[in-house]
Amino acid sequence: MKLVYLAGQLVGVVVQEHKNTLLIRKAFVTDLNGKRTIAITEKAVFVEKVVIDETQSKLVDVPENESIEPINMARSIEFIREFLNV
């Protein structure tokens, strides 16, 4: 897997690579149980490789010590509402 950076900020993770396109899932860095984790959401988009080359995007290999975890944003919002009793 590769991380996608735009303007120096993590914006996604490449989950599939095809001849001319990449499937990128939205991602962000968070703290999970006291450990830096890259959280990937359910939102994804196909991007042509040409777009990556033409923008200031940067693809970086995921370091071996980096943790990547999928999260369910919809469930997270429900959990917050339950916690706050809203």
Number of C-alpha atoms within 10 A of each C-alpha: 14 17 20 23 17 14 10 10 12 18 18 25 28 22 13 13 16 10 7 10 16 18 16 22 22 17 24 15 15 12 10 12 7 7 10 14 17 22 21 22 18 12 12 16 13 15 15 15 14 10 11 17 11 8 10 11 17 16 17 13 11 14 10 6 8 11 14 17 12 12 14 12 13 10 10 11 11 12 12 11 11 10 9 8 7 7
